Amino acid sequence: MEISELYKLYRQYPSIQTDTRKLKKGDIFFALKGPKFNANLFARQALESGAEYAIVDEEPEQPDDRIIRVADSLKTLQDLARYHRMQFENTNAEKRTPFIAITGSNGKTTSKELMHAVLSSTYKTYTTEGNLNNHIGIPLTLLKVKGDAEIAIIEMGANHQKEIEGYCSYTRPTHGVITNCGKAHLEGFGGVEGIKKGKGELFDYLRANNGTAFVMWDYDYLREMSAGILHIITYGTNDASITGVVKSSLGLLEVSITKGADVDTINTNLVGEYNLPNVLLAVAVGKYFNVPDEKIKTALQNYIPSNSRSQLIQQDTNKIILDAYNANPTSMKAAIENFAKMDGEQKVLMLGGMMELGEESLYEHQQLVELIKKYPWKDVVLVGDVFKNTDHPFLNFGNSHEAKEWYRQQRYTNTNILIKGSRSTQMEKVLE
């Protein structure tokens, strides 16, 4: 079946699902497969559960007009997303729907949420839900963008080179931002320079397609990576279109905008001065798209983080910073240093291991240990086998369940606690 024909079915049934457990009546089911699963086996079940059509790439056991076979279900999903994306293009640039792509080693999801908060105050704005930022999540996100969209924000995660390039081929971003290039996914990218090259594929696309880049001007490497892009909007602490500084980070982050927007102080619900660039980006994007200054300020002050990202939780007399959605050497360093500066005499660290570091894993975890040793803590708890071969004097548990049992026995009062780790360590379970 041609994509144009499949698109007609999608227009009739504009809800795509890849998980039979989440099917609703009227969905189109795409049967994807991987090393450990093959959804082609559940095509019949999907139809019985209410799906109007099932897209498969293997011969079905029982013929059915509602089962459509294609060469590759995943590629077809991506091609359908690209076809849908192209419906928002217009030969008149002023009428073209902006699609903003965002990637980076740290802060991309928080930045996405802040941008969405600002832009949705004025425009019908669609964005990536949760963390659906991979080769399956991105096309699903694009296919959820309805015809009334005035702006769309698409988050792109990546752990190897050529990945962002592939996403750009069907997202076709008009605008883009790389939050930063830190030590994340070192194993897949092959080092920091590989990370810059991989993330830089977004800027390569914008450069080749007359796009607009939002660039954190404090980072010399992002200045270099964005060279040659015709339209650049800068933000940072100085020498940029939008500038701002941390007013206070002893509790929740307070940001003073010093140039480019008449919003003065923004009192956020975020923890950590490392969120300053994320706030400045949201201001820069808002100003670029003519969101009124007061709406920018209100949106950023009303945004409350969730999903274990820079959350400040009051638990009896204890203050807990839950930042357990992900972790890498760069974000760990920033979180620990920020926590050390915060008010409070009793501080406890509960840190999970960092994943996807390859040959650098032992070195990076030892560096983390050495950083921890520089500060006075009431207790330090390290979670995961990755810490077993490091030289440290701290408590080390094999998993977050063991750490939770220990934590429950401590009965802390008037204590500040930082909980952080890579997704696979599930450090948020300490609080369950």
Order of alpha helices (4+ residues) and beta strands (2+ residues): alpha-beta-beta-beta-beta-alpha-beta-beta-alpha-beta-alpha-beta-alpha-beta-alpha-beta-alpha-alpha-alpha-beta-alpha-beta-beta-beta-beta-alpha-alpha-beta-beta-alpha-beta-alpha-beta-beta-alpha-beta
